C-alpha cells in the first residue's frame, strides 16, 4: 500500500514537471517572437514627400500698382509786361476756351511808347516820300539833259555830270530813308505787341483752378515788379496723365500703346482704360522704379486730377523662365530655397524669387525644367534626407 502511494505521487510530480517545462518553453518562444516583431516596428520608415516638376513658361500676368492722376497740361499764367490788373473775368472753377480773355492789365507807359513809335514811323515815312520825290525830279532832269547833250554845244559836259551825281546821291538817300522807315515800322509793331500782352488769354481749353489776384494788383514778368504773383492757374479737364512708378524689371516686354485698365476710388465697381503713352527710361535709384505715363481721355470731365488710382500693370517676359508653386519656396534667416528631390534624396537649392502668376512663382537658381521639387518647402526636411516621393500635378 505504501509503495503504491509512492508510485502515484511520483507520477503526479512528473506530470507537473512536464507541464511547467512546456509552459516555460512557450513563454520563451512568445518572448522571442515579440522581440523579433518589436525590432521590426522600430526600424525608421522613409517619409513620403509630395513633389512637382519645375515648369518653364513665359510670364504673362498683371500686378496692381498705385498711380496718380494729374492734368495733361497745367500752367500758372503770369503777365509778360508789368502792369496793374484792370479787370479779371474768371474765378476758381471757371471753364475757359483757348484764346478766351481772362484778364486785362493797364500800363500807361506803354501807351506813351506806342505814341512815340507811331510818330517816329510817320516822320520816317514822310522823309522817305520827300526823298523819293526829289530822286524822281533829279532823275527826270538828268534824262532831259542827257537827251539834249546829244546835240553838240547845247549842254555842257560838266553840268550833265553834276546832275547825274545828284541823282545817284538821291538814290542812296532814298535807300537809307527806306531802311529808317522799316525800322520805325518794326519798332511800332514791337510796342503794339507789348501792348497786346496786357490782354491775358487762356492758352488751352481747361478750367481755372486758382485765382491769385484781384483788380488793382501789380503783376509783371520775371525780374520785374510783381513777378512772384501769377494771375490764375489753368489745367485741362478732359485729358489727363496717369503716372505710375513701375519696378524696373517689369517695364520691358510691354510695348507702347498697350491698353491698361485702372480703377478710381470715387467710382467703385467701374473700370477705366488708357493706353501706355510715355516711358521715362529713368530709374529712381532709391525705389528702383521707372515713371510711366498713360494718356487718359475724359471727354465728360468725370475724373479729378490729383486722385490716386490702382492700375493693373501687365507683366510680361519675352523669354521663358522657371516656375514652382508658391508653397515650394522656403526661407530661413540665411537663405531662400526650394527642396529638390533627386534619386529619393533631398537637396536644398538656393533661389531668387521673381513675380507671381496665380499659384506659381518665378524662381532663379540652379534649377532646370523638369526637376522635381517638394510641393511644400520647409526647413524641417533637411538636405540629404532619404524620402519616398509622390508626384502631384500643380495648377
Secondary structure as UniProt FT lines:
FT   HELIX           2..41
FT   STRAND          47..53
FT   STRAND          55..71
FT   STRAND          74..77
FT   STRAND          83..88
FT   TURN            92..93
FT   STRAND          95..96
FT   TURN            98..99
FT   STRAND          101..106
FT   HELIX           108..148
FT   TURN            149..150
FT   TURN            152..154
FT   HELIX           157..196
FT   TURN            197..198
FT   STRAND          199..201
FT   STRAND          206..211
FT   TURN            215..216
FT   STRAND          218..219
FT   TURN            222..223
FT   TURN            225..228
FT   STRAND          232..235
FT   STRAND          239..247
FT   HELIX           248..250
FT   TURN            251..253
FT   TURN            256..257
FT   STRAND          259..264
FT   TURN            265..266
FT   TURN            268..269
FT   STRAND          271..284
FT   TURN            285..288
FT   STRAND          289..297
FT   TURN            299..300
FT   TURN            305..306
FT   STRAND          308..325
FT   HELIX           326..328
FT   STRAND          330..331
FT   STRAND          336..342
FT   TURN            343..344
FT   STRAND          345..357
FT   TURN            358..359
FT   STRAND          360..365
FT   TURN            369..370
FT   STRAND          372..374
FT   TURN            379..380
FT   TURN            383..384
FT   STRAND          386..391
//
